[in-house]
Amino acid sequence: MKYLNIDTGELERKGGYDTAKEISGQPDIWLSTYHSVVEQRVQLFHFLQKALRRKDICIILTGAGTSAFIGEALDGIFQRKLKICTKSIATTDIITHPEDYFIRTQPTLLISFARSGDSPESLAAVKMAAYHCDEIYQLIITCNAHGELVKNTTGENAYVFILPEKSNDKSLAMTSSFTSMLLAGLLMLDLHRLDDMLPHIALLHDCGNALIEENLSKLKAIATLDFKRAVFLGSGPLFGIARESHLKIQELSDGKVIGKYDSYLGFRHGPRAVVDASTLIVYLLSVNTVAKRYELDLIKAIEASPAGAKSVGIGNWADNDGINIDFAINFTECIIHVPEELLSVLYILPAQIIGFYKSLELGLKPDSPSKGGSISRVVRGVTIY
């Protein structure tokens, strides 16, 4: 059997079996995630209805590292759909300055994303929310049924949603856990019409498989380029995807490639200075027509500059106004037929695959790329004060 077009025996020898399998298996796990939400939709609906009946409630999306970036991809969508103030705040920020994020008299729904649920910050943030808020509701979305977060979350104002077991990645870098938790969060906004969502999820599944299968040679070629920096640009929900993308490249290369991320407009205000001949720029192209105008303006300016950076475009590049980029990863059909908010699940796949191939090219083991042990699957050594 092959994963990412590499025989399993070779993957095992090179220490990349779990990562390759987990990246490749994501579309199937998305279907399983959808069915898990369907199975619990009544309970989820009643829990969320109880919390959201409060007109003055605030929603905080939280997690650590990659799990925090799920909130960054979701907060705008949550606020737009629910008409409720929603903020994405990492657990790593909450535990140092909880009083800056919680208002005692304001009802709060804390939605926690966690792969393992064993990170010290995850449990501490939940405890601090209960301490600093008179009325707190807690929704835990996790891949690990046996994590400390699950064991320590109880009460009538709490609900634990556990994703399918296969979403709980074994490898260091979060891949299927990220996309599965992201999809679960999106589906919880449409509990009242989940049956109508099935065709979209099925197409998302097919597009994910097609994106992986049809672009492997191109993504491998990108990974073999000699770049020392990788910049990911995204707008709206894709800003969170850009942030997660930069981390995947940085983690899987053990810091040999420095990742950067920004919004298109924000990149103009100084950060563009990092672009040189050793830079890979990855454009996550929005389907929002207004946002896309701003994005294309910047892309034209960068591609016309003499910096010499290599460029990758992800999204709908069928009509790119004559912009010449080096590599285009297209999924136009999916963009046409799948609701905009679901597309963010697809946009992370190229960075995962580029990071995987770059890790192998550097002689690292993608399942555990950190030679010095500076990063690990579950963060240890954090003392909570």
LINJODA-V571385 format. One record per helix or strand. SS is the DSSP state (a for helix, b for strand). FROM is the first residue (numbers start at 1). LEN is the number of residues. Records with the same first field share a line. If there is no record, write none. Layout:
SS = FROM-LEN + FROM-LEN
This chain:
b = 2-2 + 6-2 + 58-5 + 86-3 + 108-7 + 136-7 + 158-5 + 229-5 + 258-5 + 279-6 + 310-6 + 327-4
a = 8-7 + 17-8 + 26-14 + 41-12 + 66-17 + 91-4 + 98-3 + 120-13 + 148-4 + 165-3 + 176-48 + 237-16 + 264-4 + 271-4 + 289-15 + 332-6 + 340-8 + 349-13 + 366-3
